[in-house]
Amino acid sequence: MLTYEDCIGLCELTEEEIRAISEHEHIPEIVAAELGAYLVRSSDGEDRIRRIILDDIRAAEARQDLKRAFELKAVLHHFMQHHPKNVLAAQN
């Protein structure tokens, strides 16, 4: 039987990146891990994850949750570093 930690390890995303997907899609984190695993391997999935995190940042800023916005900016920075083809997508 797989644990939640096993699922995180298999999906090529961090727990914070999964949490951002969960927050955005309003789904449990384990389901977000599965969605994230699918997206990371799909042709435009990494760009979609980047846009999800950006949407979460905007939502946090709109509700004036600056702490969460700052955390999500760190998540985005980490994601862009570890999924470099997103840098090209973000520039286009």
N, C-alpha and C positions, 0 to 999 in steps of 0.2 A: 504494500500500500504506500502511495506517495504522500509525503507530508507537504504542507504549504511551502516550507523552505525548499523542498525538492522541486516543486513547481516553479518557484522563483529562479532557481538555478537553471532550469531547462528553458526558460523563456528569453534569456539574454537581456533582461531588463532588471533594474534595481527595484527594491521594495518601494521606494519613493516614486519611481516612474509608474509602477503598477498602481500605487495609491492615486496618482494623478488621473490615470485612466478610469479607475473606479469612481472617483469623485465626478469626473466629467460625464460618464455614461450612467451614473446612478445604479451601479451594479456592485455586488460583493467583490472583494479583492481577489478571491480565488477565480472568479469568472473573468475579472480584469486581467489576471495573469494568463489565462487561456487566450483571451482576445489579443493581448499584447504579443504572445508567442506567435499567433497567426499573423498579426500585422508586421512584426519584425521580418518575417520571411516573405511577405508579399511585395509586389513591385512598388507600390506607392504607400505601403504601410508605415514606414519610418517617417515619411512626411506627414501622414495622418497623426501619428503620435506627437510629432513636434507641434502640429496645429492644436491638438488636444491640450497640451501643456500650456501653449500660448492662451487658449481660451480660458483655462483655469486661472492663469495669472490675471487676465482682464476681469474675470468674475470676482476674484479676491480683491482686486483694486477697487472695483465698483462698490463692493460692500465695505470698503475701507479696512479690510483685514490685511494690513501691511506686513504683518509677520508671515502670514501664509503666502502672500505674493512674493516676499523675499525668499522663502523656502522653495517655492516653485521656480523662481528664477535660477536658483542653484541646481534644481533638478533639470531644468532646460539646458543649462550650461554643461552639466555632466552628460546628458543625453547627446548633445551635439558633439562633444568630444569623443564619445564612444560609438557614435553612428555618423561618421564623417560625410557620408553621401548626402546627409541632410544639410550640410553647409552649402553645398551646391544648389540644392532645391530651394533653400531659403534666399539665395542670392538671385534666383531667376524670377 
